[in-house]
Amino acid sequence: MGAVPNHPEFREVVEYTNDLKLEEVKSSLGPNPSVGQLLTVTLKGMDLSYINKETEQNKKVALAPHKHVKIVDRERLIFKVQIQNEVQSSEVWTFSAGNKEIFDAFTDNIKKSQRPRWVEESANKCWLCDRHFTCCLRQHHCRRCGIAVCRRCCRTSMRLPEYAYYAPVYVCDKCVGAIRNAHSESLNRKLKESSNS
């Protein structure tokens, strides 16, 4: 069985620019723009750069991998982004968008930028069962981890909203197991909390 790769790179380099208002910065280090300022923010792949509309200060920061975006209040168009500053310390910035289109575009594009890179198209066998790909046994890619698998090892299609896949896509059996385990652990935790209260 092939070793499942750990991908530090991401498949899509998404680019998007618009104005966002900075609502809050939770940070321990580094000079940051002030809360309440309007920034022109550009997302390009894993990089967020901004121009402060008042001071015209220009700066670039990096998104923190796999801890990227959290929607705080959809009605008030507020979301949080976890970034890494120059000294690799994690910060959380809270933004508000001027309208729903900007909110949806920014949050979806951040999610898309985190989609895993697919294993090379030249992979000649399934990463999970080692069967060789043929004209009858075609190669597919898991949209959650990016590995090349045969159809037998990716029997499930599901939505992956954390990567902005809102319609069902191929997910390999290994990832399906991990998702189900995480879901059952979350349910057990909620049941335990509700029985304690």
BELFEN-V151519 format. One record per pair of residues at least 24 apart in sequence whose ideal C-beta (glycine too) atoms are under 8 Angstrom apart, sorted by the first residue. I is the first residue (numbers start at 1). GAP is how many residues later the second one is. D is the distance in Angstrom with one decimal. If there is no record, write none. Layout:
I GAP D
I GAP D
This chain:
1 126 7.6
1 127 6.6
1 128 7.2
1 129 5.8
2 123 7.2
2 124 7.8
2 125 4.2
2 126 7.6
2 128 6.8
2 145 7.9
4 123 6.1
4 141 6.6
4 143 5.8
4 170 6.8
5 114 6.4
5 141 7.4
5 142 6.8
7 109 4.8
7 110 5.1
7 138 7.6
7 139 5.6
8 57 7.1
9 108 4.7
10 35 6.8
10 36 6.6
10 103 6.0
10 104 5.9
10 105 6.0
10 106 6.5
10 107 5.9
11 104 5.0
11 105 6.3
11 106 4.4
11 107 5.9
11 135 7.0
12 100 5.4
12 101 6.4
12 103 5.5
13 31 6.7
13 32 4.2
13 100 7.3
14 29 6.4
14 30 7.5
14 31 6.8
14 95 4.6
14 96 8.0
14 98 4.9
14 99 4.5
15 27 7.2
15 28 6.7
15 29 4.7
15 30 7.7
16 26 7.3
16 27 4.9
16 89 5.9
16 90 6.6
16 93 4.5
17 24 7.0
17 25 4.3
17 26 7.5
18 79 7.6
18 80 7.8
18 84 4.9
18 87 7.0
18 88 6.7
19 34 7.4
19 79 6.3
19 83 7.6
20 75 4.2
20 76 6.9
20 77 5.9
20 78 7.9
20 82 7.5
20 86 7.0
21 74 6.6
21 75 4.8
21 76 8.0
21 77 7.6
22 71 6.6
22 72 7.4
22 73 6.2
23 55 6.3
23 71 4.3
23 72 6.3
23 73 5.2
24 68 7.9
24 69 7.3
24 70 3.9
25 66 6.7
25 67 7.7
25 68 5.4
25 69 7.6
26 65 6.4
26 66 4.3
26 67 7.8
26 68 7.9
27 58 7.2
27 62 7.8
27 64 4.0
27 65 7.6
27 66 7.9
28 61 6.0
28 63 7.6
29 56 6.1
29 58 6.0
29 60 5.1
29 62 7.9
30 55 4.6
30 56 6.5
30 57 7.3
30 59 7.5
30 61 7.5
32 59 7.4
32 61 7.7
33 24 7.2
33 26 7.8
41 54 7.4
41 65 7.6
43 63 6.9
43 66 5.5
43 67 6.3
43 70 6.6
45 68 5.7
46 67 6.2
48 33 7.0
48 35 6.3
61 24 6.2
61 30 7.9
63 47 6.9
63 50 7.0
63 51 7.6
64 26 5.6
65 49 7.2
66 48 6.8
68 42 5.4
68 43 7.0
68 45 7.7
68 46 5.2
69 38 5.5
69 41 4.4
69 42 6.3
71 36 6.2
74 29 7.7
77 25 7.7
77 26 4.2
79 24 7.0
79 27 7.2
79 28 5.4
81 29 6.7
108 56 4.5
109 55 7.8
111 50 7.6
111 51 6.2
111 52 5.4
111 53 4.0
112 51 6.9
112 52 4.9
114 48 7.8
114 49 6.3
115 28 7.2
115 48 4.9
115 49 7.9
116 28 7.1
116 29 5.7
116 30 3.7
117 29 5.5
118 28 4.7
118 30 7.3
119 27 5.8
119 28 5.3
119 29 4.6
120 28 7.7
123 25 3.9
126 24 4.2
126 26 8.0
126 27 5.6
127 26 8.0
127 45 7.9
128 25 4.2
128 44 6.3
128 45 6.4
128 46 6.2
129 24 5.5
140 30 5.2
141 29 6.9
142 28 6.2
142 29 5.7
142 30 3.7
142 32 7.9
142 33 5.7
143 26 4.2
143 27 5.9
143 28 6.3
144 27 5.2
144 28 7.3
144 31 4.3
144 35 7.7
145 27 6.6
145 29 7.4
145 30 5.5
147 25 6.1
149 24 7.9
